[in-house]
Amino acid sequence: MSAAPDSASVEGYLAAVATQDWAALAAAVTADVVRIGPYGDVYNGRDAYVAFLSALMPTLPGYSMAVSRVSYLDDGRRAVAELSETVTVDGSPLLTPEVLLFELTTDGQVERVEIFTRRA
């Protein structure tokens, strides 16, 4: 059995979102984190970002996340995560493939995340 991911890592961030652990998410991001969503929506700052996700995520029926891989670049200062998120829409699962691009501090906290989704 593997250990839980360090909260100051991309894996910790993703685990926090997937499990809706808002304290762990807050620990994984910097106070001035910037999140740019797939629709051009921007959230600045830890409090605004955690408030957004903690209000949204519980409303998504059947939510799950499957991470394919995380790759670290630039001496660990950037990372790319390939994943898919699933929600239930009209009684059926809707799978959305995504790529997330992270910028990290030297100690692994997320200071910027950009989310890109595949569209038909």
N, C-alpha and C positions, 0 to 999 in steps of 0.2 A: 504494500500500500504506500502510495507516495504522500509526501507532506503537502499540506495546504500551500497554495502559492503565496509568496510574499506580497503584501498589499501594495508595495511600491514596485510594481512590475506590470507589464501589459497583461500577463496571465491573471494577476490579482485584480486588475481593473475589470477584465472580462468575467471572471468568476463572480465579482461583486454585482455586476449588471445582471448576469444570468440568474443569480439567486436572490436578487433584489435586497442585497445587504448594503443599505445606504451609508452606514458608518464605515464599512470597508471601502466603498466607493469614494467617500470623502477623504479617506486616508491615502487612496491611490492617486489622487489628483492634487495639483498645486492650488493654492488659494486663488491664483489668477488664471486658472485653466481657461482655454478657449476651445469650444466645441462647435464644429461646423457640420451641420447635418446634410443629408442627401438632397434636401429641398432648399438649400441656401439658408436655412435657419441657423442662427448663431446664438450661443449662450456664452456669456463672459462671467467668469468667477465661479468658484466652488459652490457657493450657496445657491446661485441661480440654476446651475447645472443639476445639482442633486435635487433641488426642488422640482425641476422639470421632470426628471426621470422618475422620481418617487411619486409624482402625481399621475404620470402617464402609464408606467409599466403595470400597475395593478389592474388597469382597465383593459389590458390586452388578453383576450381569452386564449387559453391554450399556448401561452408564450413558452418558447424554448429557444436555446441557442446551441449550435454545434460548431465548435472551432475546428477548422481543418489544420491550420498551422499558424505559427507566429515566427517571423523572421526578424532578427535584430540587425541593424545596419549602422554604419558610421560610429563604430566603437560603442554601440549600445545606446546612442543618443536618438536614434530613430528606429521605428519598428513598423512592420506591416503584419496585419492579422487578416487571414482569410477565414470567413465564417458564413454561416447562414442562420437567419432567425426565422422562426415559424410562429404564426398566430392562426387562430381559427376564424375564418370568414365565411358566413352563411353555412355553418356546419361542416366546412371542409378546411383542412390545413392549407395555409398559403405560405410557401417557402420563399424567402428573399435572400439570394446570395449577395454577400457584401465583402468589401475590402475596407479596412480601417487603417489609416495612416497616423502614426503617433510620433510626437516629438516628446522627448523625455529629459528630465534633469539628470545630472550626474549620479544621483542616488536612485534613479529609476521611477520617480513620480511622473505622471502624465501631465505635461503642460499644454499640450495641444492635441486634439484628435479631430480628424476629418473622416467622414463616413461617405462611402461611395457604394451605390447599389446597382445591380445589373437590371436593366429594363428590357422588356421585349421590344 
